[in-house]
Amino acid sequence: MNREALRRGDWTLASISGGDHLQRMVDMYKELGFEVYLEEIDPGECRECRVCYDAGNETMHRVYTRAKGEEIP
């Protein structure tokens, strides 16, 4: 899925995460009734602090969410 498809589908950038925290976040959003889409990102394109991700050798993801059933045809 590309960025244009994300915009057309009413996806919202919820967070950037990785490792165990990523899975907890995905589980939480799904429990709350959201659809979740993960986009793997290169740490070099992230402006936030990357120290923990680098130290743990974790893959970083953008976490997008949307309410179930909000697909735009």
ZIMO-V742715 format. One record per run of one state. SS is the DSSP state (H for helix, E for strand, C for the rest). FROM is the first residue (numbers start at 0). TO is the last residue. Records with the same first field share a line. If there is no record, write none. Layout:
BEGIN
SS: FROM-TO + FROM-TO
END
This chain:
BEGIN
C: 0-1 + 8-10 + 31-32 + 41-41 + 45-49 + 55-58 + 67-72
H: 2-7 + 18-30 + 42-44 + 50-54
E: 11-17 + 33-40 + 59-66
END
